[in-house]
């Protein structure tokens, strides 16, 4: 009896120690993000200098005009936001389209072909962004293609598509191939079978591939840096980099990323709670 | 006509656009790196680019230093990340997914902005920027990439094996060293790849965290392209080729886990 409660107590202590360890790491991981969040509610130029609570930066961000300093908020910031969204949506769309087609193709390939294509598919994932960026930079220079929006989108499709293949492929391998055959046997044309049988099965994989592509594209810096050219095209990443090298970070970036962070946090929590509810219902 | 139909009817051909795309934008660009590395600005064959790299002790030192920094970062990430992943996988939280989400959430904030905030954090506590800040920042940026794959393999671990070992009289420590660690090695391998590769090639983070005091190999490459002008491109390509070889070797050595490499991020 006493040994039982001893081991129980030891289990409890190690449990608490484990929890404390995890929370400690989380606190360190979140400290810089918290810093951005806290200092989005003050008007100071730099993080670390608290000049009183205000929603001023949020107002600046949405109105485009800094009333306290009587200047416009850097218009390049809005252009960078716009191009980040355009590039992310376009490249995620193409990556999902090409990647899904490719998955179906790879799935129907013979073993050796499949290995070769899978190997090619893994190259952009293993390659660090600086190498992907430089190799594409050299390609565009070599072919005499002037760099700009188009080349950035091509570059993003390059590193996003492998992840789409990786998300769609498991859906195909887990699918019962007889369903598709059955649809054909029951008189469906290949096109109908594709649309009504295959696509619904693949859709969850396509959606997670699309979302993964969006986040990869938005977060990318290295590849964009080498493929954007020098005619003023900036995404948020390259804008922040240029900003930081000039010395001062545009203060309106603080509320912008606080909003992005909260949106993602709430979104993920909602999805998580929903799936939890669904699994308990089952 | 019927032949044409059968070609488009066969679903294997659906991968062709992608294969063509990859040949143009992945394989050809990599070949171009090698081409530029072995030519001079006029396009004639030369090994001068490599000679000038290996004869500059400063450049070689930067190369070795970057590998050392990447190794240290990777080791620290394993030392901090493995216990975290283990605790997350073994302890029965009421909501284990929430914990996992909390660990990957920071990855959604732009890493440059996080790095800049880390710099501000160092300023606030009066800590100097330099080697320490660099390693801290790199660990901070890439720790989730170590925790996640390890957590994934530990979570899928067959608990029957652990119970069987316990039933057969293995001590807690024996179970850990003989069962859990060997079975979680695939996760550790992909964690190593996911941390080592980006750190050895990083360029922007190091500039921000050290105020340009420390130059890493990635910055060396970047500068020869963005500041050096056309004459430096071939030299930069040679450096890129060296980095490519390092990356190739690392991924070849860690190939055990080719299938679920980075598979579980979303």
Interface residues (C-beta under 8 A of the other chain):
Chain A: X15 X18 X19 X21 X22 X25 X26 X28 X29 X30 X31 X32 X33 X35 X36 X46 X47 X48 X98 X99 X101 X102 X103 X104 X105 X106 X107 X108 X109 X110 X113 X117 X120 X121 X122 X123 X124 X125 X126 X127 X128 X129 X130 X131 X134 X135 X136 X137 X138 X139 X141 X142 X154 X155 X157 X158 X161 X163 X165 X166 X167 X190 X208 X211 X212 X215 X218 X219 X221 X222 X225 X226 X236 X237 X240 X241 X244 X245 X249 X253 X257 X260 X261 X264 X265 X268 X269 X272 X275 X276
Chain B: X9 X10 X11 X12 X13 X14 X15 X16 X17 X18 X19 X21 X22 X25 X26 X27 X28 X29 X30 X32 X33 X36 X80 X83 X84 X87 X88 X90 X91 X95 X97 X98 X99 X101 X102 X103 X105 X106 X107 X108 X109 X110 X111 X112 X113 X114 X116 X117 X118 X120 X121 X123 X124 X140 X143 X144 X193 X197 X198 X200 X201 X202 X203 X204 X207 X208 X218 X221 X222 X225 X226 X233 X236 X237 X240 X243 X244 X247 X251 X258 X261 X262 X263 X265 X266
